[in-house]
Amino acid sequence: MTRAAHATAMDARKKLQEIAAKKLGGKPENYDVGNERVFRKGGGAGMTLAQAANYAIQLGGIYDGTKCRPTSTK
């Protein structure tokens, strides 16, 4: 995997965790991604990637691609 692909995958994972936290409550770090789902660590609430994508469209901005996250210039 290239560095660019890895960075893109990590950004997607972070956004999925943020989306789940916004929709289901809690903090993004309390969620994990796997088996085509975003789910609360230790069990409990979760959503499919399709449900997360639909909610991302509703949220707009950085979640649906209409805006970009500010980038670091380090």
PQR file with spaces between the fields and no chain letter, atoms N, CA, C, O and H, PARSE charges and radii, in Angstrom:
ATOM       1  N    MET     1       0.853   -1.167    0.000 -0.4000 1.5000
ATOM       2  CA   MET     1       0.000    0.000    0.000 -0.0000 2.0000
ATOM       3  C    MET     1       0.901    1.232    0.000  0.5500 1.7000
ATOM       4  O    MET     1       1.862    1.316    0.764 -0.5500 1.4000
ATOM       5  N    THR     2       0.579    2.168   -0.853 -0.4000 1.5000
ATOM       6  CA   THR     2       1.357    3.405   -0.908 -0.0000 2.0000
ATOM       7  C    THR     2       1.027    4.296    0.290  0.5500 1.7000
ATOM       8  O    THR     2       0.018    4.100    0.967 -0.5500 1.4000
ATOM       9  H    THR     2      -0.202    2.100   -1.475  0.4000 1.0000
ATOM      10  N    ARG     3       1.883    5.261    0.534 -0.4000 1.5000
ATOM      11  CA   ARG     3       1.640    6.195    1.637 -0.0000 2.0000
ATOM      12  C    ARG     3       0.360    6.982    1.404  0.5500 1.7000
ATOM      13  O    ARG     3      -0.394    7.247    2.340 -0.5500 1.4000
ATOM      14  H    ARG     3       2.703    5.420   -0.016  0.4000 1.0000
ATOM      15  N    ALA     4       0.120    7.353    0.155 -0.4000 1.5000
ATOM      16  CA   ALA     4      -1.091    8.123   -0.161 -0.0000 2.0000
ATOM      17  C    ALA     4      -2.345    7.290    0.092  0.5500 1.7000
ATOM      18  O    ALA     4      -3.325    7.793    0.640 -0.5500 1.4000
ATOM      19  H    ALA     4       0.732    7.138   -0.606  0.4000 1.0000
ATOM      20  N    ALA     5      -2.315    6.024   -0.303 -0.4000 1.5000
ATOM      21  CA   ALA     5      -3.470    5.145   -0.077 -0.0000 2.0000
ATOM      22  C    ALA     5      -3.689    4.936    1.415  0.5500 1.7000
ATOM      23  O    ALA     5      -4.827    4.923    1.884 -0.5500 1.4000
ATOM      24  H    ALA     5      -1.518    5.615   -0.748  0.4000 1.0000
ATOM      25  N    HIS     6      -2.596    4.773    2.160 -0.4000 1.5000
ATOM      26  CA   HIS     6      -2.712    4.597    3.619 -0.0000 2.0000
ATOM      27  C    HIS     6      -3.310    5.846    4.258  0.5500 1.7000
ATOM      28  O    HIS     6      -4.193    5.740    5.109 -0.5500 1.4000
ATOM      29  H    HIS     6      -1.672    4.783    1.778  0.4000 1.0000
ATOM      30  N    ALA     7      -2.846    7.016    3.864 -0.4000 1.5000
ATOM      31  CA   ALA     7      -3.361    8.272    4.420 -0.0000 2.0000
ATOM      32  C    ALA     7      -4.845    8.433    4.095  0.5500 1.7000
ATOM      33  O    ALA     7      -5.618    8.882    4.942 -0.5500 1.4000
ATOM      34  H    ALA     7      -2.129    7.102    3.172  0.4000 1.0000
ATOM      35  N    THR     8      -5.241    8.077    2.894 -0.4000 1.5000
ATOM      36  CA   THR     8      -6.643    8.166    2.493 -0.0000 2.0000
ATOM      37  C    THR     8      -7.502    7.209    3.304  0.5500 1.7000
ATOM      38  O    THR     8      -8.596    7.566    3.742 -0.5500 1.4000
ATOM      39  H    THR     8      -4.612    7.712    2.207  0.4000 1.0000
ATOM      40  N    ALA     9      -7.008    5.998    3.504 -0.4000 1.5000
ATOM      41  CA   ALA     9      -7.757    5.004    4.284 -0.0000 2.0000
ATOM      42  C    ALA     9      -7.908    5.458    5.739  0.5500 1.7000
ATOM      43  O    ALA     9      -8.977    5.293    6.327 -0.5500 1.4000
ATOM      44  H    ALA     9      -6.119    5.708    3.148  0.4000 1.0000
ATOM      45  N    MET    10      -6.864    6.020    6.317 -0.4000 1.5000
ATOM      46  CA   MET    10      -6.935    6.485    7.706 -0.0000 2.0000
ATOM      47  C    MET    10      -7.896    7.672    7.842  0.5500 1.7000
ATOM      48  O    MET    10      -8.598    7.786    8.846 -0.5500 1.4000
ATOM      49  H    MET    10      -5.996    6.154    5.839  0.4000 1.0000
ATOM      50  N    ASP    11      -7.930    8.554    6.837 -0.4000 1.5000
ATOM      51  CA   ASP    11      -8.870    9.675    6.852 -0.0000 2.0000
ATOM      52  C    ASP    11     -10.306    9.163    6.757  0.5500 1.7000
ATOM      53  O    ASP    11     -11.190    9.655    7.459 -0.5500 1.4000
ATOM      54  H    ASP    11      -7.360    8.462    6.021  0.4000 1.0000
ATOM      55  N    ALA    12     -10.537    8.184    5.898 -0.4000 1.5000
ATOM      56  CA   ALA    12     -11.877    7.612    5.753 -0.0000 2.0000
ATOM      57  C    ALA    12     -12.318    6.954    7.059  0.5500 1.7000
ATOM      58  O    ALA    12     -13.466    7.107    7.476 -0.5500 1.4000
ATOM      59  H    ALA    12      -9.819    7.784    5.328  0.4000 1.0000
ATOM      60  N    ARG    13     -11.419    6.233    7.695 -0.4000 1.5000
ATOM      61  CA   ARG    13     -11.731    5.576    8.975 -0.0000 2.0000
ATOM      62  C    ARG    13     -12.101    6.611   10.032  0.5500 1.7000
ATOM      63  O    ARG    13     -13.075    6.439   10.765 -0.5500 1.4000
ATOM      64  H    ARG    13     -10.487    6.109    7.356  0.4000 1.0000
ATOM      65  N    LYS    14     -11.316    7.690   10.108 -0.4000 1.5000
ATOM      66  CA   LYS    14     -11.575    8.754   11.082 -0.0000 2.0000
ATOM      67  C    LYS    14     -12.939    9.394   10.837  0.5500 1.7000
ATOM      68  O    LYS    14     -13.690    9.646   11.780 -0.5500 1.4000
ATOM      69  H    LYS    14     -10.525    7.829    9.512  0.4000 1.0000
ATOM      70  N    LYS    15     -13.254    9.655    9.575 -0.4000 1.5000
ATOM      71  CA   LYS    15     -14.552   10.255    9.243 -0.0000 2.0000
ATOM      72  C    LYS    15     -15.695    9.310    9.591  0.5500 1.7000
ATOM      73  O    LYS    15     -16.728    9.756   10.091 -0.5500 1.4000
ATOM      74  H    LYS    15     -12.644    9.450    8.810  0.4000 1.0000
ATOM      75  N    LEU    16     -15.533    8.021    9.340 -0.4000 1.5000
ATOM      76  CA   LEU    16     -16.576    7.051    9.693 -0.0000 2.0000
ATOM      77  C    LEU    16     -16.801    7.023   11.199  0.5500 1.7000
ATOM      78  O    LEU    16     -17.941    6.937   11.657 -0.5500 1.4000
ATOM      79  H    LEU    16     -14.693    7.658    8.935  0.4000 1.0000
ATOM      80  N    GLN    17     -15.731    7.093   11.964 -0.4000 1.5000
ATOM      81  CA   GLN    17     -15.861    7.118   13.422 -0.0000 2.0000
ATOM      82  C    GLN    17     -16.576    8.392   13.876  0.5500 1.7000
ATOM      83  O    GLN    17     -17.414    8.346   14.777 -0.5500 1.4000
ATOM      84  H    GLN    17     -14.805    7.163   11.593  0.4000 1.0000
ATOM      85  N    GLU    18     -16.250    9.523   13.257 -0.4000 1.5000
ATOM      86  CA   GLU    18     -16.903   10.787   13.602 -0.0000 2.0000
ATOM      87  C    GLU    18     -18.389   10.752   13.249  0.5500 1.7000
ATOM      88  O    GLU    18     -19.228   11.225   14.017 -0.5500 1.4000
ATOM      89  H    GLU    18     -15.570    9.560   12.525  0.4000 1.0000
ATOM      90  N    ILE    19     -18.706   10.193   12.089 -0.4000 1.5000
ATOM      91  CA   ILE    19     -20.103   10.094   11.655 -0.0000 2.0000
ATOM      92  C    ILE    19     -20.897    9.238   12.636  0.5500 1.7000
ATOM      93  O    ILE    19     -22.002    9.610   13.030 -0.5500 1.4000
ATOM      94  H    ILE    19     -18.025    9.809   11.466  0.4000 1.0000
ATOM      95  N    ALA    20     -20.343    8.096   13.032 -0.4000 1.5000
ATOM      96  CA   ALA    20     -21.033    7.215   13.979 -0.0000 2.0000
ATOM      97  C    ALA    20     -21.253    7.927   15.308  0.5500 1.7000
ATOM      98  O    ALA    20     -22.326    7.816   15.901 -0.5500 1.4000
ATOM      99  H    ALA    20     -19.445    7.793   12.713  0.4000 1.0000
ATOM     100  N    ALA    21     -20.251    8.651   15.778 -0.4000 1.5000
ATOM     101  CA   ALA    21     -20.388    9.368   17.050 -0.0000 2.0000
ATOM     102  C    ALA    21     -21.468   10.441   16.967  0.5500 1.7000
ATOM     103  O    ALA    21     -22.227   10.634   17.917 -0.5500 1.4000
ATOM     104  H    ALA    21     -19.379    8.741   15.297  0.4000 1.0000
ATOM     105  N    LYS    22     -21.539   11.141   15.834 -0.4000 1.5000
ATOM     106  CA   LYS    22     -22.576   12.166   15.659 -0.0000 2.0000
ATOM     107  C    LYS    22     -23.969   11.545   15.625  0.5500 1.7000
ATOM     108  O    LYS    22     -24.913   12.096   16.193 -0.5500 1.4000
ATOM     109  H    LYS    22     -20.923   10.984   15.063  0.4000 1.0000
ATOM     110  N    LYS    23     -24.094   10.413   14.967 -0.4000 1.5000
ATOM     111  CA   LYS    23     -25.399    9.770   14.799 -0.0000 2.0000
ATOM     112  C    LYS    23     -25.831    8.972   16.032  0.5500 1.7000
ATOM     113  O    LYS    23     -26.997    9.005   16.424 -0.5500 1.4000
ATOM     114  H    LYS    23     -23.328    9.966   14.506  0.4000 1.0000
ATOM     115  N    LEU    24     -24.879    8.256   16.638 -0.4000 1.5000
ATOM     116  CA   LEU    24     -25.220    7.313   17.703 -0.0000 2.0000
ATOM     117  C    LEU    24     -24.817    7.778   19.098  0.5500 1.7000
ATOM     118  O    LEU    24     -25.194    7.162   20.095 -0.5500 1.4000
ATOM     119  H    LEU    24     -23.932    8.229   16.320  0.4000 1.0000
ATOM     120  N    GLY    25     -24.049    8.866   19.168 -0.4000 1.5000
ATOM     121  CA   GLY    25     -23.600    9.382   20.458 -0.0000 2.0000
ATOM     122  C    GLY    25     -22.235    8.847   20.848  0.5500 1.7000
ATOM     123  O    GLY    25     -21.765    7.848   20.304 -0.5500 1.4000
ATOM     124  H    GLY    25     -23.742    9.366   18.358  0.4000 1.0000
ATOM     125  N    GLY    26     -21.619    9.510   21.780 -0.4000 1.5000
ATOM     126  CA   GLY    26     -20.301    9.091   22.244 -0.0000 2.0000
ATOM     127  C    GLY    26     -19.193    9.832   21.532  0.5500 1.7000
ATOM     128  O    GLY    26     -19.425   10.832   20.853 -0.5500 1.4000
ATOM     129  H    GLY    26     -22.002   10.321   22.222  0.4000 1.0000
ATOM     130  N    LYS    27     -17.990    9.328   21.697 -0.4000 1.5000
ATOM     131  CA   LYS    27     -16.796    9.925   21.102 -0.0000 2.0000
ATOM     132  C    LYS    27     -16.331    9.083   19.925  0.5500 1.7000
ATOM     133  O    LYS    27     -16.501    7.864   19.937 -0.5500 1.4000
ATOM     134  H    LYS    27     -17.802    8.515   22.249  0.4000 1.0000
ATOM     135  N    PRO    28     -15.741    9.713   18.901 -0.5600 1.5000
ATOM     136  CA   PRO    28     -15.268    8.948   17.738  0.2800 2.0000
ATOM     137  C    PRO    28     -14.317    7.813   18.102  0.5500 1.7000
ATOM     138  O    PRO    28     -14.358    6.749   17.484 -0.5500 1.4000
ATOM     139  N    GLU    29     -13.470    8.028   19.088 -0.4000 1.5000
ATOM     140  CA   GLU    29     -12.506    6.987   19.449 -0.0000 2.0000
ATOM     141  C    GLU    29     -13.159    5.767   20.092  0.5500 1.7000
ATOM     142  O    GLU    29     -12.505    4.739   20.271 -0.5500 1.4000
ATOM     143  H    GLU    29     -13.437    8.893   19.590  0.4000 1.0000
ATOM     144  N    ASN    30     -14.437    5.870   20.441 -0.4000 1.5000
ATOM     145  CA   ASN    30     -15.164    4.724   20.997 -0.0000 2.0000
ATOM     146  C    ASN    30     -15.706    3.794   19.923  0.5500 1.7000
ATOM     147  O    ASN    30     -16.335    2.783   20.238 -0.5500 1.4000
ATOM     148  H    ASN    30     -14.967    6.705   20.296  0.4000 1.0000
ATOM     149  N    TYR    31     -15.467    4.129   18.642 -0.4000 1.5000
ATOM     150  CA   TYR    31     -15.995    3.333   17.542 -0.0000 2.0000
ATOM     151  C    TYR    31     -14.858    2.696   16.754  0.5500 1.7000
ATOM     152  O    TYR    31     -13.745    3.218   16.699 -0.5500 1.4000
ATOM     153  H    TYR    31     -14.957    4.950   18.386  0.4000 1.0000
ATOM     154  N    ASP    32     -15.164    1.564   16.149 -0.4000 1.5000
ATOM     155  CA   ASP    32     -14.220    0.854   15.302 -0.0000 2.0000
ATOM     156  C    ASP    32     -14.896    0.548   13.970  0.5500 1.7000
ATOM     157  O    ASP    32     -16.122    0.588   13.867 -0.5500 1.4000
ATOM     158  H    ASP    32     -16.068    1.139   16.193  0.4000 1.0000
ATOM     159  N    VAL    33     -14.100    0.245   12.960 -0.4000 1.5000
ATOM     160  CA   VAL    33     -14.609   -0.038   11.616 -0.0000 2.0000
ATOM     161  C    VAL    33     -14.143   -1.429   11.206  0.5500 1.7000
ATOM     162  O    VAL    33     -12.961   -1.752   11.324 -0.5500 1.4000
ATOM     163  H    VAL    33     -13.104    0.213   13.045  0.4000 1.0000
ATOM     164  N    GLY    34     -15.072   -2.252   10.725 -0.4000 1.5000
ATOM     165  CA   GLY    34     -14.722   -3.591   10.259 -0.0000 2.0000
ATOM     166  C    GLY    34     -15.955   -4.339    9.783  0.5500 1.7000
ATOM     167  O    GLY    34     -17.074   -4.045   10.203 -0.5500 1.4000
ATOM     168  H    GLY    34     -16.032   -1.990   10.630  0.4000 1.0000
ATOM     169  N    ASN    35     -15.744   -5.308    8.904 -0.4000 1.5000
ATOM     170  CA   ASN    35     -16.846   -6.130    8.389 -0.0000 2.0000
ATOM     171  C    ASN    35     -17.991   -5.289    7.830  0.5500 1.7000
ATOM     172  O    ASN    35     -19.163   -5.584    8.062 -0.5500 1.4000
ATOM     173  H    ASN    35     -14.835   -5.547    8.562  0.4000 1.0000
ATOM     174  N    GLU    36     -17.635   -4.243    7.095 -0.4000 1.5000
ATOM     175  CA   GLU    36     -18.608   -3.357    6.441 -0.0000 2.0000
ATOM     176  C    GLU    36     -19.526   -2.652    7.433  0.5500 1.7000
ATOM     177  O    GLU    36     -20.670   -2.334    7.105 -0.5500 1.4000
ATOM     178  H    GLU    36     -16.683   -4.004    6.907  0.4000 1.0000
ATOM     179  N    ARG    37     -19.021   -2.402    8.668 -0.4000 1.5000
ATOM     180  CA   ARG    37     -19.805   -1.730    9.702 -0.0000 2.0000
ATOM     181  C    ARG    37     -18.929   -0.760   10.488  0.5500 1.7000
ATOM     182  O    ARG    37     -17.704   -0.883   10.509 -0.5500 1.4000
ATOM     183  H    ARG    37     -18.092   -2.660    8.935  0.4000 1.0000
ATOM     184  N    VAL    38     -19.571    0.196   11.126 -0.4000 1.5000
ATOM     185  CA   VAL    38     -18.946    1.056   12.130 -0.0000 2.0000
ATOM     186  C    VAL    38     -19.685    0.721   13.417  0.5500 1.7000
ATOM     187  O    VAL    38     -20.911    0.820   13.471 -0.5500 1.4000
ATOM     188  H    VAL    38     -20.566    0.297   11.108  0.4000 1.0000
ATOM     189  N    PHE    39     -18.957    0.327   14.451 -0.4000 1.5000
ATOM     190  CA   PHE    39     -19.617   -0.157   15.657 -0.0000 2.0000
ATOM     191  C    PHE    39     -18.896    0.328   16.907  0.5500 1.7000
ATOM     192  O    PHE    39     -17.698    0.612   16.891 -0.5500 1.4000
ATOM     193  H    PHE    39     -17.961    0.246   14.407  0.4000 1.0000
ATOM     194  N    ARG    40     -19.662    0.415   17.990 -0.4000 1.5000
ATOM     195  CA   ARG    40     -19.098    0.826   19.282 -0.0000 2.0000
ATOM     196  C    ARG    40     -18.219   -0.301   19.811  0.5500 1.7000
ATOM     197  O    ARG    40     -18.623   -1.464   19.829 -0.5500 1.4000
ATOM     198  H    ARG    40     -20.635    0.184   18.003  0.4000 1.0000
ATOM     199  N    LYS    41     -17.018    0.056   20.239 -0.4000 1.5000
ATOM     200  CA   LYS    41     -16.102   -0.927   20.814 -0.0000 2.0000
ATOM     201  C    LYS    41     -16.742   -1.537   22.054  0.5500 1.7000
ATOM     202  O    LYS    41     -17.328   -0.819   22.865 -0.5500 1.4000
ATOM     203  H    LYS    41     -16.690    1.000   20.225  0.4000 1.0000
ATOM     204  N    GLY    42     -16.638   -2.828   22.205 -0.4000 1.5000
ATOM     205  CA   GLY    42     -17.212   -3.509   23.352 -0.0000 2.0000
ATOM     206  C    GLY    42     -18.675   -3.860   23.170  0.5500 1.7000
ATOM     207  O    GLY    42     -19.320   -4.325   24.110 -0.5500 1.4000
ATOM     208  H    GLY    42     -16.163   -3.411   21.546  0.4000 1.0000
ATOM     209  N    GLY    43     -19.212   -3.644   21.972 -0.4000 1.5000
ATOM     210  CA   GLY    43     -20.608   -3.974   21.699 -0.0000 2.0000
ATOM     211  C    GLY    43     -21.515   -2.770   21.795  0.5500 1.7000
ATOM     212  O    GLY    43     -21.122   -1.712   22.287 -0.5500 1.4000
ATOM     213  H    GLY    43     -18.688   -3.266   21.209  0.4000 1.0000
ATOM     214  N    GLY    44     -22.700   -2.938   21.331 -0.4000 1.5000
ATOM     215  CA   GLY    44     -23.665   -1.850   21.379 -0.0000 2.0000
ATOM     216  C    GLY    44     -23.994   -1.326   19.999  0.5500 1.7000
ATOM     217  O    GLY    44     -24.011   -2.072   19.020 -0.5500 1.4000
ATOM     218  H    GLY    44     -23.020   -3.797   20.930  0.4000 1.0000
ATOM     219  N    ALA    45     -24.255   -0.040   19.935 -0.4000 1.5000
ATOM     220  CA   ALA    45     -24.742    0.591   18.714 -0.0000 2.0000
ATOM     221  C    ALA    45     -23.749    0.480   17.564  0.5500 1.7000
ATOM     222  O    ALA    45     -22.536    0.424   17.766 -0.5500 1.4000
ATOM     223  H    ALA    45     -24.241    0.566   20.731  0.4000 1.0000
ATOM     224  N    GLY    46     -24.296    0.448   16.356 -0.4000 1.5000
ATOM     225  CA   GLY    46     -23.479    0.412   15.154 -0.0000 2.0000
ATOM     226  C    GLY    46     -24.311    0.736   13.937  0.5500 1.7000
ATOM     227  O    GLY    46     -25.532    0.872   14.020 -0.5500 1.4000
ATOM     228  H    GLY    46     -25.282    0.493   16.191  0.4000 1.0000
ATOM     229  N    MET    47     -23.643    0.860   12.804 -0.4000 1.5000
ATOM     230  CA   MET    47     -24.331    1.119   11.536 -0.0000 2.0000
ATOM     231  C    MET    47     -23.514    0.526   10.399  0.5500 1.7000
ATOM     232  O    MET    47     -22.303    0.341   10.516 -0.5500 1.4000
ATOM     233  H    MET    47     -22.652    0.749   12.736  0.4000 1.0000
ATOM     234  N    THR    48     -24.193    0.234    9.303 -0.4000 1.5000
ATOM     235  CA   THR    48     -23.499   -0.269    8.125 -0.0000 2.0000
ATOM     236  C    THR    48     -22.768    0.892    7.458  0.5500 1.7000
ATOM     237  O    THR    48     -23.049    2.057    7.738 -0.5500 1.4000
ATOM     238  H    THR    48     -25.177    0.385    9.209  0.4000 1.0000
ATOM     239  N    LEU    49     -21.828    0.561    6.572 -0.4000 1.5000
ATOM     240  CA   LEU    49     -21.139    1.612    5.832 -0.0000 2.0000
ATOM     241  C    LEU    49     -22.120    2.370    4.938  0.5500 1.7000
ATOM     242  O    LEU    49     -21.957    3.571    4.722 -0.5500 1.4000
ATOM     243  H    LEU    49     -21.600   -0.385    6.345  0.4000 1.0000
ATOM     244  N    ALA    50     -23.131    1.683    4.422 -0.4000 1.5000
ATOM     245  CA   ALA    50     -24.151    2.345    3.596 -0.0000 2.0000
ATOM     246  C    ALA    50     -24.931    3.361    4.422  0.5500 1.7000
ATOM     247  O    ALA    50     -25.205    4.465    3.951 -0.5500 1.4000
ATOM     248  H    ALA    50     -23.263    0.707    4.598  0.4000 1.0000
ATOM     249  N    GLN    51     -25.291    2.995    5.650 -0.4000 1.5000
ATOM     250  CA   GLN    51     -26.000    3.932    6.523 -0.0000 2.0000
ATOM     251  C    GLN    51     -25.109    5.125    6.868  0.5500 1.7000
ATOM     252  O    GLN    51     -25.577    6.263    6.916 -0.5500 1.4000
ATOM     253  H    GLN    51     -25.068    2.098    6.032  0.4000 1.0000
ATOM     254  N    ALA    52     -23.832    4.864    7.107 -0.4000 1.5000
ATOM     255  CA   ALA    52     -22.891    5.942    7.398 -0.0000 2.0000
ATOM     256  C    ALA    52     -22.754    6.869    6.191  0.5500 1.7000
ATOM     257  O    ALA    52     -22.682    8.087    6.353 -0.5500 1.4000
ATOM     258  H    ALA    52     -23.451    3.940    7.068  0.4000 1.0000
ATOM     259  N    ALA    53     -22.719    6.305    4.989 -0.4000 1.5000
ATOM     260  CA   ALA    53     -22.616    7.116    3.779 -0.0000 2.0000
ATOM     261  C    ALA    53     -23.846    7.999    3.593  0.5500 1.7000
ATOM     262  O    ALA    53     -23.728    9.168    3.226 -0.5500 1.4000
ATOM     263  H    ALA    53     -22.777    5.315    4.858  0.4000 1.0000
ATOM     264  N    ASN    54     -25.019    7.439    3.846 -0.4000 1.5000
ATOM     265  CA   ASN    54     -26.247    8.243    3.753 -0.0000 2.0000
ATOM     266  C    ASN    54     -26.243    9.385    4.753  0.5500 1.7000
ATOM     267  O    ASN    54     -26.652   10.499    4.425 -0.5500 1.4000
ATOM     268  H    ASN    54     -25.115    6.489    4.144  0.4000 1.0000
ATOM     269  N    TYR    55     -25.784    9.121    5.971 -0.4000 1.5000
ATOM     270  CA   TYR    55     -25.718   10.169    6.988 -0.0000 2.0000
ATOM     271  C    TYR    55     -24.649   11.198    6.631  0.5500 1.7000
ATOM     272  O    TYR    55     -24.820   12.383    6.918 -0.5500 1.4000
ATOM     273  H    TYR    55     -25.452    8.216    6.237  0.4000 1.0000
ATOM     274  N    ALA    56     -23.555   10.771    6.014 -0.4000 1.5000
ATOM     275  CA   ALA    56     -22.504   11.694    5.575 -0.0000 2.0000
ATOM     276  C    ALA    56     -23.063   12.701    4.579  0.5500 1.7000
ATOM     277  O    ALA    56     -22.713   13.880    4.623 -0.5500 1.4000
ATOM     278  H    ALA    56     -23.416    9.809    5.782  0.4000 1.0000
ATOM     279  N    ILE    57     -23.921   12.246    3.691 -0.4000 1.5000
ATOM     280  CA   ILE    57     -24.542   13.144    2.712 -0.0000 2.0000
ATOM     281  C    ILE    57     -25.416   14.161    3.423  0.5500 1.7000
ATOM     282  O    ILE    57     -25.423   15.336    3.055 -0.5500 1.4000
ATOM     283  H    ILE    57     -24.206   11.288    3.655  0.4000 1.0000
ATOM     284  N    GLN    58     -26.148   13.729    4.429 -0.4000 1.5000
ATOM     285  CA   GLN    58     -26.993   14.648    5.201 -0.0000 2.0000
ATOM     286  C    GLN    58     -26.145   15.682    5.945  0.5500 1.7000
ATOM     287  O    GLN    58     -26.517   16.852    6.030 -0.5500 1.4000
ATOM     288  H    GLN    58     -26.142   12.774    4.728  0.4000 1.0000
ATOM     289  N    LEU    59     -24.995   15.240    6.485 -0.4000 1.5000
ATOM     290  CA   LEU    59     -24.125   16.149    7.224 -0.0000 2.0000
ATOM     291  C    LEU    59     -23.458   17.170    6.303  0.5500 1.7000
ATOM     292  O    LEU    59     -23.282   18.329    6.678 -0.5500 1.4000
ATOM     293  H    LEU    59     -24.692   14.290    6.416  0.4000 1.0000
ATOM     294  N    GLY    60     -23.093   16.741    5.109 -0.4000 1.5000
ATOM     295  CA   GLY    60     -22.431   17.623    4.156 -0.0000 2.0000
ATOM     296  C    GLY    60     -21.009   17.962    4.586  0.5500 1.7000
ATOM     297  O    GLY    60     -20.410   17.267    5.407 -0.5500 1.4000
ATOM     298  H    GLY    60     -23.236   15.799    4.804  0.4000 1.0000
ATOM     299  N    GLY    61     -20.485   19.033    4.021 -0.4000 1.5000
ATOM     300  CA   GLY    61     -19.147   19.516    4.375 -0.0000 2.0000
ATOM     301  C    GLY    61     -18.052   18.512    4.121  0.5500 1.7000
ATOM     302  O    GLY    61     -17.964   17.935    3.037 -0.5500 1.4000
ATOM     303  H    GLY    61     -20.972   19.598    3.354  0.4000 1.0000
ATOM     304  N    ILE    62     -17.210   18.301    5.129 -0.4000 1.5000
ATOM     305  CA   ILE    62     -16.085   17.375    4.955 -0.0000 2.0000
ATOM     306  C    ILE    62     -16.539   15.933    4.812  0.5500 1.7000
ATOM     307  O    ILE    62     -15.788   15.091    4.320 -0.5500 1.4000
ATOM     308  H    ILE    62     -17.281   18.770    6.009  0.4000 1.0000
ATOM     309  N    TYR    63     -17.757   15.640    5.236 -0.4000 1.5000
ATOM     310  CA   TYR    63     -18.228   14.262    5.212 -0.0000 2.0000
ATOM     311  C    TYR    63     -18.762   13.827    3.847  0.5500 1.7000
ATOM     312  O    TYR    63     -18.735   12.638    3.529 -0.5500 1.4000
ATOM     313  H    TYR    63     -18.368   16.323    5.636  0.4000 1.0000
ATOM     314  N    ASP    64     -19.244   14.763    3.041 -0.4000 1.5000
ATOM     315  CA   ASP    64     -19.710   14.381    1.701 -0.0000 2.0000
ATOM     316  C    ASP    64     -18.780   14.873    0.597  0.5500 1.7000
ATOM     317  O    ASP    64     -19.069   14.694   -0.586 -0.5500 1.4000
ATOM     318  H    ASP    64     -19.266   15.729    3.299  0.4000 1.0000
ATOM     319  N    GLY    65     -17.675   15.487    0.979 -0.4000 1.5000
ATOM     320  CA   GLY    65     -16.679   15.899   -0.001 -0.0000 2.0000
ATOM     321  C    GLY    65     -16.863   17.297   -0.565  0.5500 1.7000
ATOM     322  O    GLY    65     -16.096   17.704   -1.438 -0.5500 1.4000
ATOM     323  H    GLY    65     -17.441   15.632    1.940  0.4000 1.0000
ATOM     324  N    THR    66     -17.850   18.043   -0.098 -0.4000 1.5000
ATOM     325  CA   THR    66     -18.047   19.395   -0.628 -0.0000 2.0000
ATOM     326  C    THR    66     -17.051   20.389   -0.036  0.5500 1.7000
ATOM     327  O    THR    66     -16.861   21.476   -0.581 -0.5500 1.4000
ATOM     328  H    THR    66     -18.473   17.713    0.611  0.4000 1.0000
ATOM     329  N    LYS    67     -16.414   20.022    1.078 -0.4000 1.5000
ATOM     330  CA   LYS    67     -15.355   20.836    1.675 -0.0000 2.0000
ATOM     331  C    LYS    67     -14.230   19.917    2.091  0.5500 1.7000
ATOM     332  O    LYS    67     -14.442   18.727    2.326 -0.5500 1.4000
ATOM     333  H    LYS    67     -16.568   19.139    1.522  0.4000 1.0000
ATOM     334  N    CYS    68     -13.032   20.468    2.183 -0.4000 1.5000
ATOM     335  CA   CYS    68     -11.871   19.691    2.612 -0.0000 2.0000
ATOM     336  C    CYS    68     -11.476   20.075    4.023  0.5500 1.7000
ATOM     337  O    CYS    68     -11.722   21.197    4.465 -0.5500 1.4000
ATOM     338  H    CYS    68     -12.859   21.435    1.993  0.4000 1.0000
ATOM     339  N    ARG    69     -10.860   19.134    4.729 -0.4000 1.5000
ATOM     340  CA   ARG    69     -10.284   19.438    6.042 -0.0000 2.0000
ATOM     341  C    ARG    69      -9.106   20.378    5.810  0.5500 1.7000
ATOM     342  O    ARG    69      -8.404   20.261    4.806 -0.5500 1.4000
ATOM     343  H    ARG    69     -10.660   18.222    4.370  0.4000 1.0000
ATOM     344  N    PRO    70      -8.891   21.297    6.726 -0.5600 1.5000
ATOM     345  CA   PRO    70      -7.664   22.108    6.631  0.2800 2.0000
ATOM     346  C    PRO    70      -6.456   21.185    6.748  0.5500 1.7000
ATOM     347  O    PRO    70      -6.460   20.253    7.552 -0.5500 1.4000
ATOM     348  N    THR    71      -5.441   21.437    5.964 -0.4000 1.5000
ATOM     349  CA   THR    71      -4.243   20.597    6.005 -0.0000 2.0000
ATOM     350  C    THR    71      -3.156   21.289    6.812  0.5500 1.7000
ATOM     351  O    THR    71      -3.075   22.516    6.878 -0.5500 1.4000
ATOM     352  H    THR    71      -5.438   22.194    5.311  0.4000 1.0000
ATOM     353  N    SER    72      -2.340   20.469    7.413 -0.4000 1.5000
ATOM     354  CA   SER    72      -1.215   20.976    8.193 -0.0000 2.0000
ATOM     355  C    SER    72      -0.085   21.351    7.252  0.5500 1.7000
ATOM     356  O    SER    72       0.132   20.681    6.243 -0.5500 1.4000
ATOM     357  H    SER    72      -2.406   19.472    7.360  0.4000 1.0000
ATOM     358  N    THR    73       0.627   22.402    7.570 -0.4000 1.5000
ATOM     359  CA   THR    73       1.748   22.837    6.728 -0.0000 2.0000
ATOM     360  C    THR    73       3.072   22.611    7.445  0.5500 1.7000
ATOM     361  O    THR    73       4.018   23.379    7.266 -0.5500 1.4000
ATOM     362  H    THR    73       0.451   22.946    8.390  0.4000 1.0000
ATOM     363  N    LYS    74       3.140   21.570    8.245 -0.4000 1.5000
ATOM     364  CA   LYS    74       4.372   21.267    8.999 -0.0000 2.0000
ATOM     365  C    LYS    74       5.450   20.812    8.080  0.5500 1.7000
ATOM     366  O    LYS    74       6.557   20.512    8.528 -0.5500 1.4000
ATOM     367  H    LYS    74       2.372   20.946    8.389  0.4000 1.0000
